[in-house]
Amino acid sequence: MRQAFYRLGFIIVLMSMIVSHGYPAGAGFITRPLSFQNLTAKEGLSSDMIFAIAARGHEIWFGAYAGGTTLYDRSKKTFQVFTTKGEPQEKDDGVAIKWKNHPAYNDVTVILPDKDRLWFGTYFYGFGGGGISYYHPKRKNPWRPFNTNNGVAKKIVSMALDGDVLWVGSERGISVLDKKTEKWQAFYSAKDGLSGNFVNALLVQGDFLWAGTNGGITRLQKSGMKWKNYGQPEGLGDLEIKALARVGDRIWAGSSRGTLYEYDPPAEAWKKIEPADPLKDGGIYCLAAIQGKVFVCRDNGVSVYGISQNQWDALTTADGLPSNSVFCATEDKDGVWFGTDQGASFLNWIP
C-alpha cells in the first residue's frame, strides 16, 4: 500500500550534508523528555497512513490513504469515519460509486480549513472519482463533492485559499474554483506559464501565488497575470519542489532531493539552506511554520528549526513518534500534530 502511494510523486531522496550561510550548527534547543499522544487504527483511525491533518478546536480531522477521513472529537474521545460509501452507507455496484453526501474519494491528500467548512483534496487513479469536496457542518447533507474540471482536477496534491478563490493543484496544473458560485473558473498549465504541470505545493502571498512544481517554482502575480519561473539559473539545484512555507516574512521551499531553499527577494533568487541537525540527510515531505519553529517532515523524522534560538534539533521515534516517516505537521492550540505511516501523533508542547 505504501509503495502504491509513493507513485503519487512523494518519493523523496537524500539531502546535502554541508552547513551553509545563515543557519549555523549548534546544540539542540528542545527540552526533553517530550509528551506524545499516538493514535492508530486500533484507537479509531480509518487507516494508519495519515497524509493530512486539520485541527479546529476540539475537532481533529485526519486524511488517510485508502481510508477517507476520520473526525476525532478530542473532548468526547470519539471517532467518526467518512468514506465514499456515504452516511448512511450506500452500496457499491462494483462499477461506479453513487456520489452522495461523502468525500470525493478515499485517498485524502489535503485538508484545508475554511471559515465555515473544510476542503478535502483526494487522489484517484481510476474513473469517476477523485478531485475535491468540502464538509459544511450546517448543511443538511454536509458533504459536497465537485466534478474534476474535465479531468484536470482529479489527482489533487495541493490547495490554497485566497479570499473567494480556491487554488487547486493537481498532476496536470492549477484549477481555480470560485467559492461563491461553486464553479470552476480557470485552469493553468505549463502552456500558460507554469514551470511544470505537477503542482506539489501552493502558497498565497498577497498579490502573488507561489507554486512548487516538478519543474521548479512559479510565481504568479495575480494582478496582470504575470508569470515568473525559477529554476537552476535562479539557484534551484533541484527542480522537483515538494513543499512551500512562509517563515516570518521569508519563503522556504523543499525539494524532492531533500534540499531546503530560502527566497532572496532583492536577488530574485533562491539560496540553499542546509540544516545542522542529525536528520539533515532525510527526504522532505512537508514544511510547516508553527509556534516560532519550522517543522521539516522527513522520511527519517522531523527536523525542527527554532527561529528565535537560530538552532536546529530533531524529533524521532526515540522521542515518542510512532514512525520516522512523517508526512505532515499541523498546528493545534497547545501543540503539534504529525501524520505518519504508523498513525497520527500529537506533541503536547507549550514553549
Contacts in CASP RR format, 6 or more apart in sequence:
PFRMAT RR
TARGET T0000
AUTHOR 0000-0000-0000
METHOD contacts of the structure
MODEL  1
MRQAFYRLGFIIVLMSMIVSHGYPAGAGFITRPLSFQNLTAKEGLSSDMI
FAIAARGHEIWFGAYAGGTTLYDRSKKTFQVFTTKGEPQEKDDGVAIKWK
NHPAYNDVTVILPDKDRLWFGTYFYGFGGGGISYYHPKRKNPWRPFNTNN
GVAKKIVSMALDGDVLWVGSERGISVLDKKTEKWQAFYSAKDGLSGNFVN
ALLVQGDFLWAGTNGGITRLQKSGMKWKNYGQPEGLGDLEIKALARVGDR
IWAGSSRGTLYEYDPPAEAWKKIEPADPLKDGGIYCLAAIQGKVFVCRDN
GVSVYGISQNQWDALTTADGLPSNSVFCATEDKDGVWFGTDQGASFLNWI
P
1 49 0 8 1.000
1 65 0 8 1.000
1 66 0 8 1.000
2 49 0 8 1.000
2 341 0 8 1.000
5 49 0 8 1.000
5 51 0 8 1.000
5 65 0 8 1.000
5 107 0 8 1.000
8 109 0 8 1.000
8 123 0 8 1.000
8 155 0 8 1.000
8 157 0 8 1.000
9 157 0 8 1.000
9 198 0 8 1.000
9 200 0 8 1.000
9 256 0 8 1.000
10 242 0 8 1.000
10 285 0 8 1.000
10 327 0 8 1.000
11 256 0 8 1.000
12 242 0 8 1.000
12 256 0 8 1.000
12 257 0 8 1.000
12 258 0 8 1.000
12 282 0 8 1.000
12 283 0 8 1.000
12 284 0 8 1.000
12 285 0 8 1.000
12 298 0 8 1.000
12 299 0 8 1.000
13 256 0 8 1.000
13 257 0 8 1.000
13 258 0 8 1.000
13 283 0 8 1.000
14 257 0 8 1.000
14 258 0 8 1.000
14 281 0 8 1.000
14 282 0 8 1.000
14 283 0 8 1.000
15 257 0 8 1.000
15 258 0 8 1.000
15 259 0 8 1.000
15 260 0 8 1.000
15 274 0 8 1.000
15 280 0 8 1.000
15 281 0 8 1.000
15 282 0 8 1.000
15 283 0 8 1.000
15 284 0 8 1.000
16 259 0 8 1.000
16 272 0 8 1.000
16 274 0 8 1.000
16 280 0 8 1.000
17 274 0 8 1.000
17 280 0 8 1.000
17 281 0 8 1.000
18 274 0 8 1.000
19 25 0 8 1.000
19 274 0 8 1.000
19 275 0 8 1.000
19 276 0 8 1.000
20 272 0 8 1.000
20 273 0 8 1.000
20 274 0 8 1.000
21 271 0 8 1.000
22 273 0 8 1.000
23 273 0 8 1.000
23 274 0 8 1.000
23 275 0 8 1.000
23 276 0 8 1.000
23 305 0 8 1.000
23 310 0 8 1.000
23 312 0 8 1.000
24 276 0 8 1.000
24 310 0 8 1.000
25 276 0 8 1.000
25 312 0 8 1.000
26 276 0 8 1.000
26 311 0 8 1.000
26 312 0 8 1.000
27 311 0 8 1.000
28 277 0 8 1.000
28 311 0 8 1.000
28 312 0 8 1.000
28 313 0 8 1.000
29 306 0 8 1.000
29 309 0 8 1.000
29 311 0 8 1.000
29 313 0 8 1.000
30 304 0 8 1.000
30 313 0 8 1.000
30 315 0 8 1.000
32 319 0 8 1.000
33 319 0 8 1.000
34 315 0 8 1.000
34 319 0 8 1.000
34 320 0 8 1.000
34 347 0 8 1.000
34 349 0 8 1.000
35 347 0 8 1.000
35 348 0 8 1.000
35 349 0 8 1.000
36 319 0 8 1.000
36 320 0 8 1.000
36 321 0 8 1.000
36 322 0 8 1.000
36 345 0 8 1.000
36 346 0 8 1.000
36 347 0 8 1.000
36 348 0 8 1.000
37 345 0 8 1.000
37 346 0 8 1.000
37 348 0 8 1.000
38 320 0 8 1.000
38 321 0 8 1.000
38 322 0 8 1.000
38 343 0 8 1.000
38 344 0 8 1.000
38 345 0 8 1.000
38 346 0 8 1.000
39 45 0 8 1.000
39 62 0 8 1.000
39 72 0 8 1.000
39 343 0 8 1.000
39 344 0 8 1.000
39 345 0 8 1.000
39 346 0 8 1.000
40 48 0 8 1.000
40 322 0 8 1.000
40 342 0 8 1.000
40 343 0 8 1.000
40 344 0 8 1.000
41 47 0 8 1.000
41 48 0 8 1.000
41 343 0 8 1.000
43 79 0 8 1.000
44 70 0 8 1.000
44 72 0 8 1.000
44 79 0 8 1.000
44 81 0 8 1.000
45 62 0 8 1.000
45 64 0 8 1.000
45 70 0 8 1.000
45 72 0 8 1.000
45 79 0 8 1.000
45 343 0 8 1.000
45 344 0 8 1.000
46 62 0 8 1.000
46 64 0 8 1.000
46 67 0 8 1.000
46 68 0 8 1.000
46 69 0 8 1.000
46 70 0 8 1.000
46 81 0 8 1.000
46 83 0 8 1.000
47 64 0 8 1.000
47 65 0 8 1.000
47 66 0 8 1.000
47 67 0 8 1.000
47 68 0 8 1.000
48 64 0 8 1.000
48 340 0 8 1.000
48 341 0 8 1.000
48 342 0 8 1.000
48 343 0 8 1.000
49 64 0 8 1.000
49 65 0 8 1.000
49 66 0 8 1.000
49 341 0 8 1.000
49 343 0 8 1.000
50 62 0 8 1.000
50 63 0 8 1.000
50 64 0 8 1.000
50 327 0 8 1.000
50 328 0 8 1.000
50 339 0 8 1.000
50 340 0 8 1.000
50 341 0 8 1.000
50 343 0 8 1.000
50 344 0 8 1.000
51 63 0 8 1.000
51 64 0 8 1.000
51 65 0 8 1.000
51 108 0 8 1.000
51 109 0 8 1.000
51 327 0 8 1.000
51 328 0 8 1.000
51 339 0 8 1.000
52 61 0 8 1.000
52 62 0 8 1.000
52 63 0 8 1.000
52 108 0 8 1.000
52 109 0 8 1.000
52 110 0 8 1.000
52 111 0 8 1.000
52 328 0 8 1.000
53 60 0 8 1.000
53 61 0 8 1.000
53 62 0 8 1.000
53 63 0 8 1.000
53 111 0 8 1.000
53 328 0 8 1.000
53 330 0 8 1.000
53 337 0 8 1.000
53 338 0 8 1.000
53 339 0 8 1.000
53 344 0 8 1.000
54 60 0 8 1.000
54 61 0 8 1.000
54 111 0 8 1.000
54 112 0 8 1.000
54 113 0 8 1.000
54 118 0 8 1.000
54 330 0 8 1.000
55 61 0 8 1.000
55 330 0 8 1.000
55 331 0 8 1.000
55 332 0 8 1.000
55 333 0 8 1.000
55 337 0 8 1.000
56 113 0 8 1.000
56 118 0 8 1.000
57 74 0 8 1.000
57 332 0 8 1.000
57 333 0 8 1.000
58 73 0 8 1.000
58 74 0 8 1.000
58 75 0 8 1.000
58 76 0 8 1.000
59 71 0 8 1.000
59 72 0 8 1.000
59 73 0 8 1.000
59 74 0 8 1.000
60 71 0 8 1.000
60 72 0 8 1.000
60 74 0 8 1.000
60 332 0 8 1.000
60 337 0 8 1.000
61 69 0 8 1.000
61 70 0 8 1.000
61 71 0 8 1.000
61 72 0 8 1.000
61 111 0 8 1.000
61 118 0 8 1.000
62 69 0 8 1.000
62 70 0 8 1.000
62 72 0 8 1.000
62 339 0 8 1.000
62 344 0 8 1.000
63 69 0 8 1.000
63 70 0 8 1.000
63 108 0 8 1.000
63 109 0 8 1.000
63 111 0 8 1.000
63 120 0 8 1.000
64 70 0 8 1.000
64 106 0 8 1.000
64 108 0 8 1.000
65 107 0 8 1.000
65 108 0 8 1.000
66 106 0 8 1.000
66 107 0 8 1.000
67 81 0 8 1.000
67 83 0 8 1.000
67 106 0 8 1.000
67 107 0 8 1.000
67 108 0 8 1.000
68 81 0 8 1.000
68 82 0 8 1.000
68 83 0 8 1.000
68 84 0 8 1.000
68 103 0 8 1.000
68 105 0 8 1.000
68 106 0 8 1.000
68 107 0 8 1.000
68 108 0 8 1.000
68 122 0 8 1.000
69 81 0 8 1.000
69 82 0 8 1.000
69 103 0 8 1.000
69 108 0 8 1.000
69 111 0 8 1.000
69 120 0 8 1.000
70 79 0 8 1.000
70 80 0 8 1.000
70 81 0 8 1.000
70 82 0 8 1.000
71 79 0 8 1.000
71 80 0 8 1.000
71 81 0 8 1.000
71 82 0 8 1.000
72 78 0 8 1.000
72 79 0 8 1.000
73 79 0 8 1.000
73 80 0 8 1.000
82 102 0 8 1.000
82 103 0 8 1.000
82 135 0 8 1.000
82 143 0 8 1.000
83 102 0 8 1.000
83 103 0 8 1.000
83 106 0 8 1.000
84 92 0 8 1.000
84 97 0 8 1.000
84 99 0 8 1.000
84 102 0 8 1.000
84 103 0 8 1.000
84 104 0 8 1.000
84 105 0 8 1.000
84 106 0 8 1.000
85 92 0 8 1.000
85 97 0 8 1.000
85 102 0 8 1.000
86 100 0 8 1.000
86 101 0 8 1.000
86 102 0 8 1.000
86 143 0 8 1.000
87 101 0 8 1.000
87 102 0 8 1.000
90 97 0 8 1.000
90 98 0 8 1.000
90 100 0 8 1.000
91 98 0 8 1.000
96 128 0 8 1.000
97 128 0 8 1.000
97 129 0 8 1.000
99 129 0 8 1.000
99 145 0 8 1.000
100 141 0 8 1.000
101 141 0 8 1.000
101 142 0 8 1.000
101 143 0 8 1.000
102 133 0 8 1.000
102 143 0 8 1.000
102 145 0 8 1.000
103 120 0 8 1.000
103 122 0 8 1.000
103 133 0 8 1.000
103 135 0 8 1.000
103 143 0 8 1.000
103 145 0 8 1.000
104 120 0 8 1.000
104 121 0 8 1.000
104 122 0 8 1.000
104 124 0 8 1.000
104 129 0 8 1.000
104 130 0 8 1.000
104 131 0 8 1.000
104 132 0 8 1.000
104 133 0 8 1.000
104 145 0 8 1.000
104 146 0 8 1.000
105 122 0 8 1.000
105 123 0 8 1.000
105 124 0 8 1.000
105 129 0 8 1.000
105 130 0 8 1.000
105 131 0 8 1.000
106 122 0 8 1.000
107 122 0 8 1.000
107 123 0 8 1.000
107 124 0 8 1.000
107 130 0 8 1.000
108 120 0 8 1.000
108 121 0 8 1.000
108 122 0 8 1.000
109 121 0 8 1.000
109 122 0 8 1.000
109 123 0 8 1.000
109 156 0 8 1.000
109 157 0 8 1.000
110 119 0 8 1.000
110 120 0 8 1.000
110 121 0 8 1.000
110 156 0 8 1.000
110 157 0 8 1.000
110 158 0 8 1.000
110 159 0 8 1.000
111 118 0 8 1.000
111 119 0 8 1.000
111 120 0 8 1.000
111 121 0 8 1.000
112 118 0 8 1.000
112 119 0 8 1.000
112 120 0 8 1.000
112 121 0 8 1.000
112 159 0 8 1.000
112 160 0 8 1.000
112 161 0 8 1.000
112 166 0 8 1.000
113 119 0 8 1.000
114 134 0 8 1.000
114 161 0 8 1.000
116 136 0 8 1.000
116 138 0 8 1.000
117 134 0 8 1.000
117 135 0 8 1.000
117 136 0 8 1.000
117 137 0 8 1.000
118 134 0 8 1.000
118 135 0 8 1.000
119 132 0 8 1.000
119 133 0 8 1.000
119 134 0 8 1.000
119 159 0 8 1.000
119 161 0 8 1.000
119 166 0 8 1.000
120 132 0 8 1.000
120 133 0 8 1.000
120 134 0 8 1.000
120 135 0 8 1.000
121 130 0 8 1.000
121 131 0 8 1.000
121 132 0 8 1.000
121 133 0 8 1.000
121 156 0 8 1.000
121 159 0 8 1.000
121 168 0 8 1.000
122 129 0 8 1.000
122 130 0 8 1.000
122 131 0 8 1.000
122 132 0 8 1.000
122 133 0 8 1.000
122 156 0 8 1.000
123 130 0 8 1.000
123 131 0 8 1.000
123 155 0 8 1.000
123 156 0 8 1.000
123 157 0 8 1.000
124 130 0 8 1.000
124 131 0 8 1.000
124 154 0 8 1.000
124 155 0 8 1.000
125 155 0 8 1.000
128 148 0 8 1.000
129 148 0 8 1.000
129 154 0 8 1.000
130 148 0 8 1.000
130 154 0 8 1.000
130 155 0 8 1.000
130 156 0 8 1.000
131 145 0 8 1.000
131 146 0 8 1.000
131 148 0 8 1.000
131 153 0 8 1.000
131 154 0 8 1.000
131 155 0 8 1.000
131 156 0 8 1.000
131 168 0 8 1.000
131 170 0 8 1.000
132 145 0 8 1.000
132 146 0 8 1.000
132 153 0 8 1.000
132 156 0 8 1.000
132 159 0 8 1.000
132 166 0 8 1.000
132 168 0 8 1.000
132 177 0 8 1.000
133 143 0 8 1.000
133 144 0 8 1.000
133 145 0 8 1.000
133 146 0 8 1.000
134 143 0 8 1.000
134 144 0 8 1.000
135 142 0 8 1.000
135 143 0 8 1.000
135 144 0 8 1.000
136 142 0 8 1.000
136 144 0 8 1.000
144 182 0 8 1.000
146 153 0 8 1.000
146 177 0 8 1.000
146 182 0 8 1.000
146 184 0 8 1.000
147 184 0 8 1.000
148 154 0 8 1.000
149 175 0 8 1.000
149 184 0 8 1.000
149 187 0 8 1.000
151 172 0 8 1.000
152 170 0 8 1.000
152 172 0 8 1.000
152 173 0 8 1.000
152 175 0 8 1.000
152 187 0 8 1.000
152 189 0 8 1.000
153 168 0 8 1.000
153 169 0 8 1.000
153 170 0 8 1.000
153 172 0 8 1.000
153 175 0 8 1.000
153 184 0 8 1.000
153 187 0 8 1.000
154 170 0 8 1.000
154 172 0 8 1.000
155 170 0 8 1.000
155 171 0 8 1.000
155 172 0 8 1.000
156 168 0 8 1.000
156 169 0 8 1.000
156 170 0 8 1.000
157 169 0 8 1.000
157 170 0 8 1.000
157 171 0 8 1.000
157 198 0 8 1.000
157 199 0 8 1.000
157 200 0 8 1.000
158 168 0 8 1.000
158 169 0 8 1.000
158 199 0 8 1.000
158 200 0 8 1.000
158 201 0 8 1.000
158 202 0 8 1.000
159 166 0 8 1.000
159 167 0 8 1.000
159 168 0 8 1.000
159 169 0 8 1.000
159 202 0 8 1.000
160 166 0 8 1.000
160 167 0 8 1.000
160 202 0 8 1.000
160 203 0 8 1.000
160 204 0 8 1.000
160 209 0 8 1.000
161 167 0 8 1.000
161 204 0 8 1.000
162 204 0 8 1.000
162 209 0 8 1.000
163 179 0 8 1.000
164 178 0 8 1.000
164 179 0 8 1.000
164 180 0 8 1.000
165 176 0 8 1.000
165 177 0 8 1.000
165 178 0 8 1.000
165 179 0 8 1.000
165 185 0 8 1.000
166 176 0 8 1.000
166 177 0 8 1.000
166 179 0 8 1.000
167 174 0 8 1.000
167 175 0 8 1.000
167 176 0 8 1.000
167 202 0 8 1.000
167 204 0 8 1.000
167 209 0 8 1.000
168 174 0 8 1.000
168 175 0 8 1.000
168 176 0 8 1.000
168 177 0 8 1.000
169 175 0 8 1.000
169 199 0 8 1.000
169 202 0 8 1.000
169 211 0 8 1.000
170 198 0 8 1.000
170 199 0 8 1.000
171 197 0 8 1.000
171 198 0 8 1.000
171 199 0 8 1.000
172 189 0 8 1.000
172 197 0 8 1.000
172 198 0 8 1.000
173 187 0 8 1.000
173 188 0 8 1.000
173 189 0 8 1.000
173 190 0 8 1.000
173 194 0 8 1.000
173 196 0 8 1.000
173 197 0 8 1.000
173 198 0 8 1.000
173 199 0 8 1.000
174 187 0 8 1.000
174 188 0 8 1.000
174 189 0 8 1.000
174 194 0 8 1.000
174 199 0 8 1.000
174 202 0 8 1.000
174 211 0 8 1.000
175 184 0 8 1.000
175 186 0 8 1.000
175 187 0 8 1.000
176 184 0 8 1.000
176 185 0 8 1.000
176 186 0 8 1.000
176 187 0 8 1.000
176 188 0 8 1.000
177 183 0 8 1.000
177 184 0 8 1.000
177 185 0 8 1.000
178 184 0 8 1.000
178 185 0 8 1.000
188 194 0 8 1.000
188 220 0 8 1.000
189 196 0 8 1.000
189 197 0 8 1.000
190 196 0 8 1.000
190 197 0 8 1.000
192 227 0 8 1.000
193 218 0 8 1.000
193 227 0 8 1.000
193 229 0 8 1.000
194 211 0 8 1.000
194 213 0 8 1.000
194 218 0 8 1.000
194 227 0 8 1.000
194 229 0 8 1.000
195 211 0 8 1.000
195 212 0 8 1.000
195 213 0 8 1.000
195 215 0 8 1.000
195 216 0 8 1.000
195 217 0 8 1.000
195 218 0 8 1.000
195 229 0 8 1.000
195 230 0 8 1.000
195 231 0 8 1.000
195 239 0 8 1.000
196 213 0 8 1.000
196 214 0 8 1.000
196 215 0 8 1.000
196 216 0 8 1.000
196 218 0 8 1.000
197 213 0 8 1.000
197 214 0 8 1.000
198 213 0 8 1.000
198 214 0 8 1.000
199 211 0 8 1.000
199 212 0 8 1.000
199 213 0 8 1.000
200 212 0 8 1.000
200 213 0 8 1.000
200 214 0 8 1.000
200 240 0 8 1.000
200 241 0 8 1.000
200 242 0 8 1.000
200 243 0 8 1.000
201 210 0 8 1.000
201 211 0 8 1.000
201 212 0 8 1.000
201 241 0 8 1.000
201 242 0 8 1.000
201 243 0 8 1.000
201 244 0 8 1.000
201 253 0 8 1.000
202 209 0 8 1.000
202 210 0 8 1.000
202 211 0 8 1.000
202 212 0 8 1.000
202 244 0 8 1.000
203 209 0 8 1.000
203 210 0 8 1.000
203 211 0 8 1.000
203 244 0 8 1.000
203 245 0 8 1.000
203 246 0 8 1.000
203 251 0 8 1.000
204 210 0 8 1.000
205 246 0 8 1.000
205 251 0 8 1.000
207 221 0 8 1.000
207 222 0 8 1.000
207 223 0 8 1.000
208 219 0 8 1.000
208 220 0 8 1.000
208 221 0 8 1.000
208 222 0 8 1.000
209 219 0 8 1.000
209 220 0 8 1.000
209 222 0 8 1.000
210 217 0 8 1.000
210 218 0 8 1.000
210 219 0 8 1.000
210 220 0 8 1.000
210 244 0 8 1.000
210 251 0 8 1.000
211 217 0 8 1.000
211 218 0 8 1.000
211 219 0 8 1.000
211 220 0 8 1.000
212 218 0 8 1.000
212 241 0 8 1.000
212 242 0 8 1.000
212 244 0 8 1.000
212 253 0 8 1.000
213 241 0 8 1.000
214 239 0 8 1.000
214 240 0 8 1.000
214 241 0 8 1.000
215 231 0 8 1.000
215 239 0 8 1.000
215 240 0 8 1.000
215 241 0 8 1.000
216 229 0 8 1.000
216 230 0 8 1.000
216 231 0 8 1.000
216 236 0 8 1.000
216 239 0 8 1.000
216 240 0 8 1.000
216 241 0 8 1.000
217 229 0 8 1.000
217 230 0 8 1.000
217 231 0 8 1.000
217 236 0 8 1.000
217 241 0 8 1.000
217 244 0 8 1.000
217 253 0 8 1.000
217 270 0 8 1.000
218 227 0 8 1.000
218 228 0 8 1.000
218 229 0 8 1.000
218 230 0 8 1.000
219 227 0 8 1.000
219 228 0 8 1.000
219 229 0 8 1.000
219 230 0 8 1.000
220 226 0 8 1.000
220 227 0 8 1.000
220 228 0 8 1.000
221 227 0 8 1.000
221 228 0 8 1.000
228 268 0 8 1.000
230 236 0 8 1.000
230 269 0 8 1.000
230 270 0 8 1.000
231 237 0 8 1.000
231 239 0 8 1.000
232 239 0 8 1.000
234 268 0 8 1.000
234 269 0 8 1.000
234 270 0 8 1.000
235 261 0 8 1.000
235 269 0 8 1.000
235 270 0 8 1.000
235 271 0 8 1.000
235 272 0 8 1.000
236 253 0 8 1.000
236 255 0 8 1.000
236 261 0 8 1.000
236 270 0 8 1.000
237 255 0 8 1.000
237 259 0 8 1.000
237 272 0 8 1.000
238 255 0 8 1.000
238 256 0 8 1.000
238 257 0 8 1.000
238 258 0 8 1.000
238 259 0 8 1.000
239 255 0 8 1.000
240 255 0 8 1.000
240 256 0 8 1.000
240 257 0 8 1.000
241 253 0 8 1.000
241 254 0 8 1.000
241 255 0 8 1.000
241 256 0 8 1.000
242 254 0 8 1.000
242 255 0 8 1.000
242 256 0 8 1.000
242 258 0 8 1.000
242 284 0 8 1.000
242 285 0 8 1.000
242 286 0 8 1.000
243 252 0 8 1.000
243 253 0 8 1.000
243 254 0 8 1.000
243 284 0 8 1.000
243 285 0 8 1.000
243 286 0 8 1.000
243 287 0 8 1.000
244 251 0 8 1.000
244 252 0 8 1.000
244 253 0 8 1.000
244 254 0 8 1.000
244 287 0 8 1.000
245 251 0 8 1.000
245 252 0 8 1.000
245 287 0 8 1.000
245 288 0 8 1.000
245 289 0 8 1.000
245 294 0 8 1.000
246 252 0 8 1.000
246 289 0 8 1.000
247 262 0 8 1.000
247 289 0 8 1.000
247 294 0 8 1.000
247 307 0 8 1.000
248 289 0 8 1.000
248 307 0 8 1.000
250 262 0 8 1.000
250 263 0 8 1.000
251 262 0 8 1.000
251 263 0 8 1.000
252 260 0 8 1.000
252 261 0 8 1.000
252 262 0 8 1.000
252 263 0 8 1.000
252 273 0 8 1.000
252 287 0 8 1.000
252 289 0 8 1.000
252 294 0 8 1.000
253 260 0 8 1.000
253 261 0 8 1.000
253 262 0 8 1.000
253 263 0 8 1.000
253 270 0 8 1.000
253 287 0 8 1.000
254 260 0 8 1.000
254 261 0 8 1.000
254 284 0 8 1.000
254 287 0 8 1.000
255 261 0 8 1.000
255 284 0 8 1.000
257 283 0 8 1.000
258 282 0 8 1.000
258 283 0 8 1.000
258 284 0 8 1.000
258 298 0 8 1.000
259 272 0 8 1.000
259 274 0 8 1.000
260 272 0 8 1.000
260 273 0 8 1.000
260 274 0 8 1.000
260 275 0 8 1.000
260 284 0 8 1.000
260 296 0 8 1.000
261 270 0 8 1.000
261 271 0 8 1.000
261 272 0 8 1.000
261 273 0 8 1.000
262 270 0 8 1.000
262 271 0 8 1.000
262 273 0 8 1.000
263 269 0 8 1.000
263 270 0 8 1.000
263 271 0 8 1.000
264 270 0 8 1.000
264 271 0 8 1.000
274 280 0 8 1.000
275 296 0 8 1.000
275 303 0 8 1.000
275 305 0 8 1.000
275 312 0 8 1.000
276 311 0 8 1.000
276 312 0 8 1.000
277 303 0 8 1.000
277 304 0 8 1.000
277 312 0 8 1.000
277 313 0 8 1.000
277 314 0 8 1.000
278 314 0 8 1.000
279 298 0 8 1.000
279 300 0 8 1.000
279 301 0 8 1.000
279 302 0 8 1.000
279 303 0 8 1.000
279 314 0 8 1.000
279 316 0 8 1.000
280 303 0 8 1.000
280 312 0 8 1.000
281 300 0 8 1.000
282 298 0 8 1.000
282 299 0 8 1.000
282 300 0 8 1.000
282 301 0 8 1.000
283 298 0 8 1.000
283 299 0 8 1.000
283 300 0 8 1.000
284 296 0 8 1.000
284 297 0 8 1.000
284 298 0 8 1.000
285 297 0 8 1.000
285 298 0 8 1.000
285 299 0 8 1.000
285 326 0 8 1.000
285 327 0 8 1.000
285 328 0 8 1.000
286 295 0 8 1.000
286 296 0 8 1.000
286 297 0 8 1.000
286 326 0 8 1.000
286 327 0 8 1.000
286 328 0 8 1.000
286 329 0 8 1.000
287 294 0 8 1.000
287 295 0 8 1.000
287 296 0 8 1.000
287 297 0 8 1.000
288 294 0 8 1.000
288 295 0 8 1.000
288 297 0 8 1.000
288 328 0 8 1.000
288 329 0 8 1.000
288 330 0 8 1.000
288 331 0 8 1.000
288 336 0 8 1.000
289 295 0 8 1.000
290 329 0 8 1.000
290 330 0 8 1.000
290 331 0 8 1.000
290 335 0 8 1.000
290 336 0 8 1.000
291 331 0 8 1.000
291 335 0 8 1.000
291 336 0 8 1.000
291 349 0 8 1.000
291 351 0 8 1.000
292 306 0 8 1.000
292 307 0 8 1.000
292 308 0 8 1.000
292 351 0 8 1.000
293 304 0 8 1.000
293 305 0 8 1.000
293 306 0 8 1.000
293 307 0 8 1.000
294 304 0 8 1.000
294 305 0 8 1.000
294 306 0 8 1.000
294 307 0 8 1.000
295 302 0 8 1.000
295 303 0 8 1.000
295 304 0 8 1.000
295 329 0 8 1.000
295 336 0 8 1.000
296 302 0 8 1.000
296 303 0 8 1.000
296 304 0 8 1.000
296 305 0 8 1.000
297 326 0 8 1.000
297 327 0 8 1.000
297 328 0 8 1.000
297 329 0 8 1.000
297 338 0 8 1.000
297 339 0 8 1.000
298 324 0 8 1.000
298 326 0 8 1.000
299 324 0 8 1.000
299 325 0 8 1.000
299 326 0 8 1.000
300 316 0 8 1.000
300 324 0 8 1.000
300 325 0 8 1.000
301 314 0 8 1.000
301 315 0 8 1.000
301 316 0 8 1.000
301 317 0 8 1.000
301 321 0 8 1.000
301 324 0 8 1.000
301 325 0 8 1.000
301 326 0 8 1.000
302 314 0 8 1.000
302 315 0 8 1.000
302 316 0 8 1.000
302 321 0 8 1.000
302 326 0 8 1.000
302 329 0 8 1.000
302 338 0 8 1.000
303 312 0 8 1.000
303 313 0 8 1.000
303 314 0 8 1.000
304 312 0 8 1.000
304 313 0 8 1.000
304 314 0 8 1.000
304 315 0 8 1.000
305 311 0 8 1.000
305 312 0 8 1.000
306 312 0 8 1.000
306 313 0 8 1.000
315 321 0 8 1.000
315 347 0 8 1.000
316 324 0 8 1.000
317 323 0 8 1.000
317 324 0 8 1.000
320 345 0 8 1.000
321 338 0 8 1.000
321 340 0 8 1.000
321 345 0 8 1.000
322 340 0 8 1.000
322 342 0 8 1.000
322 343 0 8 1.000
322 345 0 8 1.000
323 340 0 8 1.000
323 341 0 8 1.000
323 342 0 8 1.000
323 343 0 8 1.000
324 340 0 8 1.000
325 340 0 8 1.000
325 341 0 8 1.000
325 342 0 8 1.000
326 338 0 8 1.000
326 339 0 8 1.000
326 340 0 8 1.000
327 339 0 8 1.000
327 340 0 8 1.000
327 341 0 8 1.000
328 338 0 8 1.000
328 339 0 8 1.000
329 336 0 8 1.000
329 337 0 8 1.000
329 338 0 8 1.000
329 339 0 8 1.000
330 336 0 8 1.000
330 337 0 8 1.000
330 338 0 8 1.000
331 337 0 8 1.000
332 346 0 8 1.000
334 348 0 8 1.000
334 349 0 8 1.000
334 350 0 8 1.000
335 346 0 8 1.000
335 347 0 8 1.000
335 348 0 8 1.000
335 349 0 8 1.000
335 350 0 8 1.000
336 346 0 8 1.000
336 347 0 8 1.000
336 349 0 8 1.000
337 344 0 8 1.000
337 345 0 8 1.000
337 346 0 8 1.000
337 347 0 8 1.000
338 344 0 8 1.000
338 345 0 8 1.000
338 346 0 8 1.000
338 347 0 8 1.000
339 345 0 8 1.000
END
